[in-house]
C-alpha cells in the first residue's frame, strides 16, 4: 500500500442504541465520542440506528405484506376505473 493515501484503520465500537448492544471491530470510521470497553481500553464509539440484533429480517419478526390483497381491498373500497 502507498503511504498517506489510505484512512487510518483501527478498532472502533459500534453501538446499536435501539437494542442496547455494542460490538468491537476494526473500521476506518472515526468519532469524537469514546467508550471504555471490557478490556479496560478506551475506543471511539459510533452510534448506529439498527444492527443485526434489532433488524426485523435477522430477528425473525419481519412481516410479509400481501400486496395482491391490498390492491383488491383498494379496488373494492374505491372501485375499479374503466
C-alpha positions in Angstrom: 0.0 0.0 0.0 1.2 3.5 -0.7 1.7 5.6 2.3 -0.5 8.6 3.1 -3.5 7.8 0.8 -5.5 5.4 3.0 -7.6 6.4 6.0 -6.5 5.1 9.4 -7.8 1.6 10.1 -8.3 0.7 13.8 -10.5 -0.6 16.5 -14.0 1.0 16.8 -17.0 0.2 18.9 -20.4 0.2 17.1 -23.3 0.7 19.4 -26.9 -0.1 18.5 -29.0 2.3 20.7 -32.3 0.6 19.9 -31.2 -2.8 21.2 -28.7 -1.7 23.8 -26.0 -3.7 22.1 -22.4 -2.9 21.2 -19.6 -4.7 19.4 -15.9 -4.1 18.8 -14.5 -4.4 15.3 -12.0 -2.6 13.1 -13.0 0.1 10.8 -11.9 3.4 9.1 -14.8 5.3 10.7 -13.9 7.8 13.4 -15.8 9.5 16.2 -15.2 12.2 18.8 -17.1 10.1 21.4 -15.3 7.3 23.2 -16.3 4.4 25.4 -14.4 2.2 27.8 -14.6 -1.4 26.7 -14.5 -4.6 28.8 -10.7 -4.9 28.3 -10.2 -1.6 30.1 -9.1 0.3 27.0 -10.9 3.3 25.5 -12.2 3.2 21.9 -14.0 5.6 19.7 -17.8 4.7 19.6 -20.1 5.1 16.6 -23.9 5.1 17.3 -26.0 3.3 14.7 -29.8 3.2 14.4 -30.1 -0.5 13.6 -27.9 -3.6 13.5 -28.3 -7.4 13.1 -29.6 -7.6 16.7 -32.5 -5.2 16.1 -33.3 -5.5 12.4 -36.6 -7.4 11.7 -35.0 -9.5 9.0 -32.4 -11.0 11.3 -34.7 -11.2 14.4 -37.4 -13.1 12.6 -40.1 -10.5 13.2 -40.4 -9.3 9.6 -43.9 -9.0 8.3 -44.7 -10.3 4.9 -47.0 -7.9 3.0 -49.8 -9.3 0.9 -49.7 -6.8 -2.0 -52.4 -8.6 -4.0 -54.8 -8.4 -1.1 -54.0 -4.7 -0.6 -54.7 -4.0 -4.3 -58.0 -5.9 -4.2 -59.1 -4.1 -1.0 -58.3 -0.8 -2.6 -60.3 -1.7 -5.7 -63.2 -2.8 -3.5 -63.1 0.4 -1.4 -62.7 2.9 -4.3 -63.9 1.0 -7.3 -62.1 0.0 -10.5 -61.5 2.5 -13.2 -62.6 1.6 -16.7 
